[in-house]
Amino acid sequence: MIKFEKYKLSNGLTLIVYVDRTTPLVAVNTLYKVGARNEDEARTGFAHLFEHLMFGGSVNIPEFDTVLQQAAGENNAFTNNDITNYYITLPKQNIETAFYLESDRMLELAFSQKSLDVQKGVVSEEFRQRYLNQPYGDVSLFLRPLAYKNHPYKWSTIGKEISHITDASLQDVKDFFYNFYAPNNAVLVVAGNVNPDEILKLTEKWFGDIPQRNVKIQNIPVEPKQTQKRELVLERDVPSDAIYMAYHMCERLHDDYYASDLISDMLSNGRSSLFNLNLIKGKKLFSQLDAYIQGSIDPGLLMINGRLYPETSFETAESGIKTELFKIKDGSLTDRELQKVKNRAISALLFSRLNHLNIAMELAYFEALGNAEMINQIEEKYSSVSLKNIVDAANSLFVDDNLSVIYYKSKNSNDK
């Protein structure tokens, strides 16, 4: 049981305090409820751009990293389609530095054309290096719009195209900030050997005067049910053929989420997984084959990605994968096999919680989902998944009408 205290400031900021007496460090985690799903389709990549801009200086602090390093702290951030998350770890005695830094950049960034130009250059180069110039890097730029037709999950966090970033104006950036970066659209979690009352006082001191903002209210389009298989062939200068399969799955708060997660583990997590035993080591169809879920807030995707051996055709590869999927659909797996997968998932969950920063990020995420108390329900959610739940979820997931697939063909491969 993870115990924590939760408070709400008058400006709408949610504060959560988790006490961990075992560590000399403190984690200060700030989550903003904004991700790529909140962007305008004609101006994508802004949430990720802001992950960079937020380290470029705020109204009173021109050098974010310099101040933090002087306090022996470290920081980082990540953006996905649903949220943007910033975190700082530092010695307990220097905690007020983290409050000073995070509150100032929540108040207002040091908006300047020079800073924007620098970060646009950084993000544009990242787009090129990770998505355009790296083997298989452009898959998500094609798979997402293949699988999604209405929902903003149809573009990646990096954005649809570089021009959306390079063409961004200073006013565009300011508008995005004031639409989404606000105390009433954020969750602040402090985890470590701290006193909740003292943390509340510090939060009031540093964040209490930041005004509420009119957070942009959006009606996210609902993705209609897919009714037929979608296929796309890409030919690139890559080492080997690859296949990318995406099945639509439920949203994060749906009960089937946990069954879907366990199904992905059955397929590819560990040496005894179906893919490893039967398709990599057994039939030797793939050099690499993985299954995973995106874990997105709205209905997401269960992904299957594989690199083919030269003698493996796309038809043989896809057929082999579907054979393994059918073993889950027809209920031939045993309760013992399911229990083994559940034990592994729960062990990984509990192991991650040995780190107070991971707990801070979890608490922030579940509060953004609706209630931080959900953190104490996850173990039971996995434990209660039955074999019937697995079979029902698999039969809902693994149908061709629910499948989008990219056949990623190497220019060096022979026709097979």
Secondary structure, 3 states (H helix, E strand, C coil): CCCCEEEECCCCCEEEEEECCCCCEEEEEEEECCCHHHCECCECCHHHHHHHHCCCCECCCCCHHHHHHHCCCEEEEEECCCCEEEEEEEEHHHHHHHHHHHHHHHHCECCCHHHHHHHHHHHHHHHHHHHHCCCCCCHHHHHHHHHCCCCHHHCCCCCCCHHHHHCCCHHHHHHHHHHHCCHHHEEEEEEECCCHHHHHHHHHHHHCCCCCCCCCCCCCCCCCCCCCCEEEEEEECCCCCEEEEEEECCCCCCCHHHHHHHHHHHHHCCCCCHHHHHHHHHCCCEEEEEEEECCCCCCCEEEEEEEECCCCCHHHHHHHHHHHHHHHHCCCCCHHHHHHHHHHHHHHHHHHCCCHHHHHHHHHHHHHHCCHHHHHCHHHHHHCCCHHHHHHHHHHHCCHHHEEEEEEEECCCCCC
